[in-house]
């Protein structure tokens, strides 16, 4: 059943889309969902714990922990935009999603990803100031500045992703409504159109390279400067702790960006990449970072670790 949307002609949008899940692996959907569901639960518990501890302990209302709080919020939203629907596909065979529901999911997937990328950049800048400019830390990153950074991160994500919705709305679909994926993303929807999607491709690449790509370059620059400062520390123990912390941060950042860029470029150039590989990696970049971030940025932080252990010991 089709609903017509007319703009200088007649463009047909399907009333619903069908999300296939992982093509060729439908028989294994029930079992594939188990590790995904387990990771989702871990992400909810881990990020929820970090949020609770930071929000209820005024001693942790400092720049590093406030950025961590923002990261946990975006992690919760990021994995919750796709995992519940994906689990209904795998376990309940509920493959249908409304046209506007699909566009809404697409918008939040890309907007929250862009927001988290900006927050990771802000956290890298926070670590740079703390290690390389410690005497100016409190004056550079005060509560007002952190609030403005948080608003800018969210606004940037919304600003650059909203055109995706407009670009999809202008496309005719001619009855095509089957998406070989577990969730709705920009190019996955655009490829169903029976018209040129050159504008969608160009804009998507522009956003990926100029916005997210610039974040990667600036994050790499920040950590390079941090490591350069760490190498000049006189204490071997201090250098080891700093290298361990930075190494863990860099690993999580790589897990966040590499599958994401793989997914972006596979849609446009990876015609020979098996769809199963593409879809699994596209899900991992939305799920693995929310699982790892509470461990690397939260529990790996002494003050938070002490409060978590103190909370559980106190309840015994």
C-alpha positions in Angstrom: 0.0 0.0 0.0 1.5 3.3 -1.0 0.9 6.9 0.2 1.6 9.7 -2.3 3.7 12.7 -1.6 3.6 15.3 -4.4 6.4 17.8 -5.0 6.6 19.1 -8.5 5.3 15.8 -9.7 4.4 12.6 -8.1 6.8 10.8 -5.8 5.6 7.6 -4.1 6.7 6.7 -0.6 5.8 3.3 0.7 3.7 3.4 3.9 6.0 0.8 5.4 9.5 -0.7 5.0 10.5 -4.3 5.5 13.7 -4.8 7.4 15.1 -8.2 6.5 17.7 -8.5 9.2 20.8 -10.3 8.1 20.2 -11.6 4.5 21.2 -15.3 4.2 21.3 -15.8 7.9 17.6 -15.7 8.7 17.7 -19.3 10.1 20.3 -18.2 12.7 18.5 -15.0 13.7 17.3 -16.5 17.0 20.9 -17.4 18.1 22.5 -14.3 16.7 20.2 -12.2 18.8 21.5 -13.7 22.1 25.0 -12.0 22.1 23.5 -8.8 20.8 20.9 -8.8 23.6 23.6 -9.6 26.2 25.7 -6.7 25.0 22.7 -4.3 25.0 21.9 -5.3 28.6 25.6 -4.7 29.6 25.5 -1.3 27.8 22.3 -0.3 29.7 23.7 -1.4 33.1 27.1 0.0 32.6 26.1 3.5 31.3 23.2 3.6 33.8 25.6 3.0 36.7 28.0 5.6 35.5 25.2 8.2 35.1 23.8 7.4 38.6 27.2 7.7 40.3 28.2 10.9 38.6 24.8 12.6 39.1 24.4 11.6 42.8 28.0 12.5 43.9 28.7 16.2 43.8 32.4 15.5 44.2 32.4 14.1 40.7 30.8 17.2 39.1 34.1 18.1 37.4 34.9 18.5 33.7 36.1 15.0 33.0 33.1 13.3 34.7 30.6 15.7 33.2 31.9 14.8 29.7 31.7 11.1 30.7 28.1 11.7 31.7 27.4 13.2 28.3 29.1 10.2 26.7 26.9 7.7 28.7 23.7 9.5 27.7 24.6 9.4 24.0 25.7 5.7 24.3 22.3 4.8 25.8 20.5 6.6 23.0 22.8 5.3 20.3 22.2 1.6 21.1 18.6 2.0 22.0 17.7 3.5 18.6 18.4 0.1 16.9 18.7 -2.8 19.3 15.0 -3.1 20.5 13.8 -3.2 16.9 16.5 -5.5 15.8 15.6 -7.9 18.6 12.0 -7.9 17.6 13.1 -8.8 14.0 15.3 -11.6 15.2 13.0 -13.1 17.9 9.4 -12.0 17.0 9.9 -11.8 13.2 8.5 -8.3 13.3 10.1 -7.0 10.1 7.7 -4.1 9.4 8.5 -0.5 10.2 6.5 2.5 9.2 8.0 5.0 6.6 8.2 7.8 9.1 9.3 5.5 11.8 12.2 4.4 9.5 13.1 8.0 8.8 13.0 8.8 12.5 15.3 5.9 13.3 17.7 6.9 10.5 17.8 10.5 11.9 18.6 9.5 15.4 21.2 6.9 14.4 23.2 9.4 12.4 22.6 12.4 14.7 23.6 10.6 17.8 26.6 9.1 16.1 27.7 12.6 15.1 27.1 13.9 18.6 29.1 11.1 20.2 31.9 11.8 17.8 32.0 15.4 18.9 31.9 14.3 22.6 34.9 12.0 22.1 36.7 15.0 20.6 35.7 17.1 23.6 37.0 14.4 25.9 40.3 14.2 24.0 40.6 18.0 24.4 39.8 17.7 28.1 42.7 15.2 28.6 45.0 17.4 26.5 44.3 20.4 28.7 44.6 18.3 31.9 48.0 16.9 31.0 49.6 19.6 28.8 48.1 22.7 30.5 47.3 21.6 34.1 47.7 25.1 35.6 45.0 26.5 33.3 42.6 23.5 33.5 39.9 24.9 35.7 40.0 28.3 34.0 39.7 26.8 30.4 37.1 24.1 31.2 34.7 25.7 33.7 31.0 24.8 34.0 29.9 27.4 31.5 32.3 26.3 28.8 31.3 22.6 29.3 27.7 23.5 29.0 28.4 25.3 25.7 30.4 22.4 24.4 27.6 20.0 25.2 25.0 22.1 23.4 27.4 22.6 20.4 27.9 18.8 20.2 24.2 18.1 20.1 23.4 21.1 17.8 26.1 20.1 15.3 24.7 16.5 15.0 21.2 17.8 14.4 22.3 20.4 12.0 24.3 18.2 9.6 22.0 15.1 9.8 18.6 16.8 9.3 19.3 17.3 5.5 19.4 13.4 5.3 15.6 13.5 6.0 15.0 16.1 3.3 17.1 14.2 0.8 15.2 11.0 1.4 11.8 12.7 1.3 12.5 14.0 -2.2 13.1 10.5 -3.6 10.5 8.4 -5.4 10.5 4.7 -4.4 8.2 3.2 -7.0 7.0 0.5 -4.5 10.4 -0.6 -3.4 10.3 -1.2 0.3 12.5 -4.1 1.3 15.7 -3.0 3.2 18.3 -5.8 3.5 19.5 -4.5 7.0 18.6 -4.6 10.7 17.9 -0.9 10.9 17.3 2.2 8.7 20.3 4.2 7.6 20.6 6.9 5.0 22.2 5.1 2.1 20.3 1.9 2.9 17.0 3.7 2.3 18.3 5.8 -0.6 19.4 2.8 -2.6 15.7 1.7 -2.9 14.8 4.8 -4.8 14.0 4.7 -8.5 15.8 8.0 -9.2 19.3 9.3 -9.1 20.8 9.4 -5.5 24.0 11.2 -6.5 23.1 14.1 -4.2 22.6 11.7 -1.3 25.9 10.1 -2.0 27.8 13.3 -2.3 26.3 14.9 0.9 26.8 11.7 2.9 30.4 11.5 1.9 30.9 15.2 2.6 29.5 14.8 6.1 31.5 11.7 6.8 34.8 13.1 5.7 34.5 16.8 6.7 32.7 16.4 10.0 33.5 12.9 11.4 36.8 12.8 9.5 37.9 16.1 11.0 37.0 14.8 14.5 39.3 11.8 13.9 42.1 14.1 12.8 41.7 16.4 15.8 41.4 13.5 18.3 44.6 12.0 16.8 46.3 15.3 17.2 45.3 15.7 20.8 46.5 12.2 21.8 49.8 12.8 19.9 50.4 15.9 21.9 49.4 14.0 25.1 51.8 11.2 24.4 54.5 13.6 23.6 54.0 15.3 27.0 53.9 11.9 28.7 57.2 10.9 27.2 58.8 13.8 29.0 57.5 12.7 32.5 60.4 11.8 34.8 58.6 8.9 36.5 58.4 5.5 34.8 55.2 4.7 36.8 53.6 7.9 35.7 54.5 7.2 32.1 53.2 3.6 32.3 49.8 4.7 33.8 49.4 7.5 31.2 50.3 5.1 28.3 47.8 2.5 29.7 45.0 5.0 29.9 45.7 6.6 26.5 46.1 3.2 24.9 42.7 2.1 26.3 41.1 5.3 25.1 42.6 5.0 21.6 41.4 1.3 21.3 37.8 2.3 22.1 38.0 5.2 19.7 39.2 2.9 16.9 36.4 0.5 17.6 34.0 3.4 17.3 35.3 4.8 14.0 36.7 1.9 12.0 33.4 -0.1 11.7 31.5 3.2 11.1 33.7 4.3 8.2 33.7 0.7 6.9 29.9 0.8 6.8 29.8 4.3 5.2 32.2 3.4 2.4 30.8 -0.1 1.8 27.5 1.5 0.9 29.2 3.5 -1.8 32.2 1.5 -3.0 32.1 -1.9 -1.4 30.1 -3.8 -4.0 32.0 -7.0 -3.4 31.8 -7.0 0.4 29.4 -9.8 1.6 26.2 -8.2 3.0 26.5 -10.3 6.2 29.9 -8.8 7.0 28.6 -5.3 6.3 25.5 -5.6 8.4 27.3 -7.2 11.4 29.9 -4.5 11.5 27.2 -1.8 11.0 25.6 -3.1 14.2 28.8 -3.4 16.1 29.8 0.2 15.8 26.5 1.2 17.4 26.7 -1.4 20.2 30.3 -2.2 21.1 31.4 1.3 22.1 28.4 1.7 24.5 29.5 -1.6 26.1 33.2 -0.6 26.3 33.0 3.1 27.2 31.8 2.5 30.8 34.7 0.1 31.4 37.4 2.2 29.8 36.3 5.7 30.7 34.4 4.8 33.9 35.4 1.8 35.9 39.0 2.3 34.8 38.8 5.7 36.6 39.9 5.4 40.2 37.3 7.7 41.7 34.4 6.0 40.0 35.8 2.5 40.7 36.0 3.4 44.4 32.4 4.6 44.5 31.1 1.5 42.7 32.9 -0.9 45.0 31.9 1.2 48.0 28.2 1.1 46.9 28.1 -2.6 46.6 30.1 -3.2 49.8 27.8 -0.9 51.6 24.7 -2.8 50.5 26.0 -6.1 51.8 
